[in-house]
Amino acid sequence: MATPDDLEKPPTPEEEARDRRAANIFLLVAGAALVGVGVWLANAMIDARRADDCMSSGRRNCSPIDVSR
């Protein structure tokens, strides 16, 4: 039967390195996703500002529709 001391072994250096790599990969992916969302949000805000400026200047064709042939 396993004793409590057997269940709480300290991690080996290889296990620590594996866990550190996994954490770094997760943080890299999360950081990239955060930057991507930030860029998308900034572009959406710029487009909204341009449309608002266009409409407030009295123009009628602020959102042209692309028609592919």
Secondary structure, 3 states (H helix, E strand, C coil): CCCHHHHCCCCCHHHHHHHHHHHHHHHHHHHHHHHHHHHHHHHHHHHHHHHHHHHHCCCCCCCCCCCCC
